[in-house]
Amino acid sequence: MIDKELAYLKEQRRKHHGLDINEYNYEFDKSITRTIMTLQTIRDELIPKEKP
């Protein structure tokens, strides 16, 4: 589930980079990047890894 959210957020960030950058867009980009990093940390460190 987190992987789907990460993929969605990364796609939104990719689309956002195609827009003109102004102060609002810059703050949005920082916010979405911070959210992506937080979700990756949760996925990588807090959720037990599945054993093959």
N, C-alpha and C positions, 0 to 999 in steps of 0.2 A: 504494500500500500504506500509506504513512504517512497519507494522507487517511482511510482506513478506520479506522486506529488512533485518529486524532484524533477522528473522529466517535464511536467507541465510548467513549473516555475522557470526552468532553464529555457524552454521554448518562449515563454513570455519575455524573459530577459533578452533573448536573441532578437525577437521582434522589436523590442523596445530600443535596441541599439540602432535600428534602422531609422528611428525618428530623430528630429532635430533635438539637440541637447540644449536644455536651458536649466536654470537652477532647480525647478521642480522635477524635471526628468532625472537630474543628477541625484537628487535625494531619493527618488523612487528606486533608481538603480542600486544605490547603496543599501536601501532597505531590502530589496528582493535578494541581493547577493548575501546579505546577512542571514536572511531566512533560509536560503539554500545551504549555507554553511552550517547552520544550526541543525537542519534536518539531516544533513550528511553525518554530523557528529552523532546524532541520536541513532541513526541507522548503523554506523560503524562501531560505536562504543557501547551503547546501552542495550541494543537488541541482540540477544544471543545469536551467534552464527549457526546456520543449519549445517549439520554434519552430513557429508556425502554418504 
